[in-house]
Amino acid sequence: MLAATIRRRLCEINAVTHLGELRRLPSARLRRHPARDNGSMLISLGPAADFLVHPRDDPPPTLLDGGLDEFRVRTLVVLAIAIAS
């Protein structure tokens, strides 16, 4: 079941033109990583796991307030799959 969700979510990530479009997918539950302040995000893979992703650009594009500019993030790197304990 997790493998199918991973494939589906990777296809969804590939289909969007920028990170901000993932916000329209409620099942993705895109959110900032609570322990990292470097642009890392979590994308839900269901109740059991999340993708830990980071913008490929270094440094990641930011807004004037220092937040991540999701509309300028075009490519993500999947760093890990975080399994809920």
Protein Blocks (a to p, Z undefined) as FASTA:
>chain_A
ZZmmmmmmmmmmmmpmbfklmmmmmklopacdfkbcghpacddebjkbccddddfbdcdd
ddfkopacfklmmbdcdfbdcddZZ
